[in-house]
């Protein structure tokens, strides 16, 4: 039986470990913190009955690697799947505007859905559809030097169209300003969303907290298949000799009995352990922040599971009963504000968009993720390292590796699968 050390217990590491144990590899997964899940986990607040997530995550029907991973570990039942695309947006006047595909054959269901999207006038909707129809025929090469704003402007998308449609998708998926984000990466997402089949554009949400929805299943699956999951043990040194990893030194012990290693660490951690010359790319990322504001209300006025706010600093509201979760992407400009100042931002928007007065709020909790995602800039298209390194038995996983996707759960899951396949192919030849 071949043996592998997986370093890091986020989605990339859990995915890689799950595929490896499924193939019969003996896996030891090392995680420095006392919990698994990386940037996607849940926890209980003292004095509260609810479990809250460190950050709300949306999955989509086009997340093939994520969905395959969830099915493998038996966690797909813990998620709620839309039958067809349905998103309710709210504009500054408080009007609810539906973007909804119709129960007719794909892709006509999407096209008719866009035709009925009343945040735009009819002429503007036609411009959106025109670009949608062009997506499969636009070459990746033509976009690698453009940012999202430049590309959309070149495609005759007006400021209103961008603000009321494209920017909601872009900021949600890329977590950065469209003047910084790579058009090539955004194009990849759009093609997968709108040309991946009938369910590709649908929204998938966890039924429970993220730890209950997938983390526990992943840990159980790895252990049931003979793997070992070790928490609170930080890797302090990776010993390389003759172009191979020979030892993994942690705070508690030394590991030397393994055939290969998959590092699923974030880039700012891996660069402390592996000299950059061994990587087939550069670790030179800048990061973008996300704010998650959990607010408890006296009563719940919402009917839908989630809402998008148009032209607001608050991008999404997720409805969890008397608890609602507000998400502010690309939130670097707010990181230095106090919790009360941030609550004021949110209450202003809730009052404006949803007619919720601050007197309706009974409690709140603000979570700041300063390095939530790397910025998928134009330059990053050229520099993200692939899974294979110059070290024979070391492979990389992580949403920051060269998956062609932004910093999403799908990118992490894809990287974990790719790393496991490369490693297994490497030891079988």
C-alpha positions in Angstrom: 0.0 0.0 0.0 1.3 3.4 -1.0 1.5 6.1 1.7 0.8 9.9 1.4 1.1 12.9 3.7 -1.5 15.6 3.0 -0.7 18.9 4.6 -3.7 21.1 5.2 -7.3 20.2 6.1 -9.2 22.8 4.0 -11.4 21.8 1.1 -8.4 21.1 -1.2 -6.7 18.9 1.4 -9.9 17.0 2.3 -10.7 16.4 -1.4 -7.2 15.1 -2.2 -7.2 12.9 0.9 -10.7 11.5 0.1 -9.8 10.6 -3.5 -6.5 9.0 -2.3 -8.1 6.8 0.4 -10.8 5.8 -2.1 -8.0 4.5 -4.4 -6.5 2.5 -1.6 -3.7 4.9 -0.5 -2.8 5.1 3.2 -3.2 8.8 4.0 -2.1 10.9 7.0 -3.7 14.3 6.9 -2.0 17.0 9.0 -3.8 20.1 10.1 -2.2 22.8 12.2 -5.5 24.2 13.7 -7.8 22.3 16.0 -10.5 22.2 13.3 -10.9 21.2 9.7 -12.4 23.1 6.8 -9.9 25.9 6.2 -11.9 29.0 5.3 -15.2 27.1 5.2 -16.3 25.9 8.6 -19.0 26.6 11.2 -19.0 27.1 15.0 -21.4 27.8 17.9 -21.4 31.2 19.5 -21.5 31.2 23.3 -25.1 31.8 24.5 -26.6 31.1 21.1 -28.5 28.1 19.8 -27.5 28.6 16.2 -24.4 27.4 14.5 -22.9 30.1 12.3 -20.5 29.8 9.4 -17.2 31.8 9.3 -18.4 32.8 5.9 -21.4 32.1 3.8 -20.6 30.0 0.7 -22.7 29.5 -2.4 -22.2 26.5 -4.6 -23.5 26.2 -8.2 -24.6 23.4 -10.4 -21.5 23.9 -12.6 -19.3 23.0 -9.6 -18.6 19.5 -10.9 -15.6 18.7 -8.8 -17.2 20.0 -5.6 -20.3 18.0 -6.3 -18.3 14.8 -7.0 -16.4 15.3 -3.8 -19.6 15.8 -1.8 -21.1 12.6 -3.4 -18.0 10.6 -2.6 -18.1 11.4 1.1 -21.9 11.1 1.3 -22.5 14.8 2.0 -24.6 15.7 -1.0 -27.7 15.1 1.0 -26.7 18.0 3.3 -27.2 20.5 0.5 -30.3 22.1 -1.0 -30.4 22.1 -4.8 -32.4 24.5 -7.0 -34.4 22.8 -9.8 -33.7 25.8 -12.0 -32.0 29.2 -11.6 -33.9 31.6 -9.4 -32.4 34.7 -7.8 -34.4 37.6 -6.3 -32.6 40.9 -6.5 -33.7 44.1 -4.6 -33.0 47.5 -6.0 -32.5 50.7 -4.0 -36.2 51.5 -4.2 -37.0 48.2 -2.5 -38.4 46.6 -5.6 -37.9 42.8 -5.9 -36.7 41.7 -9.3 -36.5 38.1 -10.3 -33.9 36.5 -12.5 -35.5 33.1 -13.1 -35.2 30.4 -15.8 -38.4 29.0 -17.0 -39.6 25.3 -17.0 -38.8 24.9 -20.7 -35.9 23.1 -22.5 -32.3 24.3 -22.0 -30.9 26.8 -23.2 -34.2 28.5 -24.0 -35.0 28.5 -20.3 -32.1 30.8 -19.6 -32.6 33.1 -22.6 -36.2 33.7 -21.7 -35.2 34.2 -18.1 -32.8 37.0 -19.1 -35.5 38.5 -21.3 -37.8 38.9 -18.2 -35.1 40.4 -15.9 -36.7 43.8 -15.2 -33.7 45.4 -13.6 -32.8 46.2 -17.2 -34.9 47.6 -20.0 -35.6 45.4 -23.0 -32.8 46.9 -25.2 -30.3 46.3 -22.3 -31.5 42.7 -21.9 -30.9 42.0 -25.5 -27.3 43.3 -25.2 -26.8 40.9 -22.3 -28.2 38.0 -24.3 -26.0 39.0 -27.3 -22.9 38.7 -25.2 -24.2 35.4 -23.7 -24.5 33.9 -27.1 -21.0 34.9 -28.0 -19.3 33.4 -24.9 -18.4 30.0 -26.4 -16.8 31.6 -29.4 -14.6 34.1 -27.6 -11.0 32.9 -27.4 -9.2 32.7 -24.1 -6.1 34.2 -25.6 -8.0 37.4 -26.6 -8.9 38.0 -22.9 -5.7 37.3 -21.0 -4.5 40.9 -21.0 -7.9 42.5 -20.3 -9.7 43.1 -17.0 -13.4 42.4 -16.7 -14.4 46.1 -17.0 -12.4 46.5 -20.2 -13.8 43.4 -21.7 -17.5 44.2 -20.9 -17.0 47.7 -22.2 -15.5 46.4 -25.4 -18.6 44.2 -25.7 -21.0 47.2 -25.6 -22.2 46.6 -22.1 -23.3 49.9 -20.6 -22.5 51.1 -17.1 -26.1 50.3 -16.0 -25.9 46.8 -17.5 -22.6 46.2 -15.7 -23.9 47.5 -12.4 -27.2 45.7 -12.5 -26.1 42.4 -13.8 -22.5 41.5 -14.6 -20.9 43.1 -11.5 -23.1 41.1 -9.2 -21.8 37.9 -10.8 -18.2 39.1 -11.0 -17.8 40.5 -7.5 -19.5 37.4 -6.0 -17.3 35.0 -7.9 -14.0 37.0 -8.0 -14.3 39.0 -4.8 -12.5 42.0 -6.3 -13.2 45.1 -8.3 -13.9 44.4 -12.0 -11.1 46.9 -12.9 -8.6 44.4 -11.3 -10.1 41.0 -12.1 -9.0 39.0 -15.1 -11.4 38.8 -18.0 -10.1 35.4 -18.9 -10.9 34.0 -15.5 -14.4 35.6 -15.5 -15.0 34.2 -19.0 -14.2 30.7 -17.8 -16.8 31.0 -15.0 -19.5 32.3 -17.4 -19.0 29.5 -19.9 -19.3 26.9 -17.1 -22.3 28.6 -15.6 -24.3 29.2 -18.8 -23.0 26.4 -21.1 -22.7 23.6 -18.7 -26.2 22.2 -19.1 -29.6 22.7 -17.5 -28.5 22.8 -13.8 -25.1 24.5 -14.2 -26.5 28.0 -13.4 -28.5 26.8 -10.4 -27.7 27.7 -6.8 -26.8 25.2 -4.1 -26.8 26.0 -0.4 -25.8 24.0 2.6 -28.8 22.9 4.8 -26.7 23.2 8.0 -23.5 24.8 9.2 -20.5 24.1 6.9 -18.9 21.8 9.4 -22.0 19.7 9.7 -22.7 19.9 6.0 -19.4 18.5 4.7 -16.4 18.7 7.1 -17.6 15.9 9.4 -18.5 13.7 6.5 -15.0 14.1 5.0 -13.2 13.3 8.2 -15.4 10.3 8.8 -14.9 9.0 5.2 -11.1 9.4 5.4 -10.9 7.5 8.7 -13.4 4.8 7.6 -11.2 4.1 4.6 -8.1 3.7 6.8 -6.7 7.2 6.7 -5.6 9.2 9.7 -6.6 12.8 10.5 -4.3 14.7 12.9 -5.3 18.1 14.2 -3.3 20.8 16.0 0.0 19.7 14.6 1.8 22.3 12.5 4.3 21.4 9.8 7.5 23.3 10.6 9.9 22.0 8.0 9.9 20.0 4.8 13.2 18.3 4.3 14.2 17.9 0.6 17.1 15.8 -0.6 18.0 14.7 -4.1 14.9 16.3 -5.5 12.5 14.4 -3.2 10.8 15.1 0.1 12.4 12.9 2.7 10.9 14.2 6.0 8.0 16.2 7.3 8.8 17.8 10.6 5.9 19.0 12.7 5.7 20.5 16.1 5.1 17.0 17.6 7.0 14.5 15.5 8.9 13.6 12.3 7.3 11.8 9.4 9.5 9.9 7.0 7.4 6.8 6.0 5.6 8.0 2.9 5.8 7.8 -0.8 4.5 11.2 -1.8 3.3 14.5 -0.3 0.4 16.8 -1.2 0.6 20.3 0.2 -2.8 21.9 0.5 -1.5 25.0 2.4 -2.3 28.6 1.5 0.4 30.3 -0.6 1.6 32.5 2.3 2.3 29.3 4.3 3.9 27.1 1.6 6.4 29.8 0.7 7.9 29.5 4.2 8.4 25.7 3.7 9.3 25.3 0.0 11.9 27.4 -1.9 10.2 29.1 -4.8 12.6 27.6 -7.3 10.9 24.2 -6.8 7.6 25.6 -7.9 6.6 26.0 -11.6 5.2 29.4 -11.0 5.2 32.4 -8.7 3.7 32.9 -5.3 3.1 36.6 -5.6 -0.6 37.2 -4.7 -2.5 40.1 -3.3 -5.6 39.4 -1.3 -9.2 40.6 -1.0 -11.4 40.6 2.1 -14.9 39.5 2.9 -17.2 40.7 5.7 -19.8 38.4 7.1 -22.4 40.2 9.3 -24.7 37.9 11.3 -27.8 39.7 12.5 -30.5 38.4 14.8 -34.0 40.0 14.3 -37.1 40.1 16.4 -39.1 38.6 13.4 -38.2 37.5 9.9 -39.7 39.5 7.0 -38.1 37.4 4.3 -39.7 34.7 2.1 -36.7 33.6 -0.1 -33.5 31.8 1.1 -31.3 34.6 -0.2 -31.4 38.0 -2.0 -28.9 40.0 -4.0 -28.8 43.8 -3.4 -28.2 45.9 -6.5 -25.9 48.9 -6.2 -25.3 48.4 -2.5 -22.2 47.8 -0.4 -24.0 44.7 0.9 -24.1 42.2 -1.9 -26.1 39.3 -0.4 -28.6 38.5 2.3 -29.0 34.9 3.4 -32.2 34.1 5.3 -31.9 31.7 8.2 -35.0 32.5 10.2 -34.6 35.2 12.8 -30.8 35.0 12.0 -29.8 36.7 8.7 -26.3 36.7 7.2 -25.1 39.7 5.2 -22.1 39.3 2.9 -19.9 42.2 1.7 -17.4 41.1 -0.8 -14.2 43.0 -1.8 -14.5 44.6 1.6 -10.9 45.9 2.2 -12.2 49.5 2.4 -14.2 48.5 5.5 -11.7 46.4 7.4 -10.6 49.2 9.7 -14.0 50.2 10.8 -15.3 49.2 14.2 -18.1 46.6 14.7 -20.6 49.4 15.5 -19.6 51.3 12.4 -20.0 48.2 10.3 -23.4 47.5 11.8 -24.5 51.0 10.9 -23.5 50.4 7.3 -25.7 47.2 7.3 -28.7 48.7 9.1 -28.7 51.6 6.7 -28.9 49.2 3.8 -31.5 46.9 5.5 -33.7 49.9 6.1 -33.2 51.2 2.5 -33.7 47.9 0.7 -35.8 45.8 3.1 -37.6 48.4 5.4 -36.0 46.8 8.4 -35.4 49.3 11.3 -32.5 49.1 13.6 -35.0 48.5 16.5 -35.7 45.1 14.9 -32.2 44.0 15.6 -31.6 42.0 18.8 -28.0 41.0 18.4 -25.2 40.8 15.8 -21.8 39.2 15.2 -19.2 40.5 12.7 -16.6 38.2 11.1 -13.7 39.7 9.1 -11.8 37.5 6.7 -8.9 39.7 5.7 -7.3 37.2 3.3 -10.5 35.6 2.2 -9.4 35.1 -1.4 -6.5 36.0 -3.7 -7.2 38.6 -6.3 -7.5 36.9 -9.7 -5.7 39.7 -11.5 -4.6 39.9 -15.1 -1.1 39.1 -14.1 -2.1 36.0 -12.0 -3.2 34.2 -15.2 0.5 33.8 -16.1 2.0 33.1 -12.6 -0.2 30.7 -10.7 1.8 27.5 -10.2 0.4 24.1 -11.4 0.0 21.1 -9.1 3.2 19.4 -10.3 6.4 20.8 -8.8 10.1 20.3 -9.5 10.2 17.9 -6.6 9.4 14.4 -7.7 7.1 13.4 -4.9 5.5 16.7 -4.0 2.3 18.1 -5.4 0.4 21.3 -4.7 -3.3 21.7 -4.1 -5.3 24.8 -3.2 -7.7 27.3 -4.9 -4.7 29.5 -5.7 -3.0 26.9 -8.0 -3.5 27.0 -11.7 -7.1 25.8 -12.0 -8.3 28.5 -14.4 -10.8 29.4 -11.7 -11.0 32.2 -9.1 -10.6 31.5 -5.4 -13.7 29.4 -4.9 -14.7 26.1 -3.3 -14.8 24.6 -6.8 -11.2 25.7 -7.5 -10.1 24.1 -4.2 -11.9 20.9 -4.9 -10.6 20.7 -8.5 -7.1 21.3 -7.3 -7.4 18.5 -4.7 -8.6 16.1 -7.4 -5.9 17.1 -9.8 -3.2 16.7 -7.2 -4.4 13.2 -6.2 -4.6 12.1 -9.8 -1.1 13.4 -10.6 0.3 11.7 -7.4 -1.4 8.4 -8.2 -0.2 8.5 -11.8 3.3 9.4 -10.6 3.6 6.4 -8.3 2.1 3.9 -10.8 4.5 4.6 -13.6 
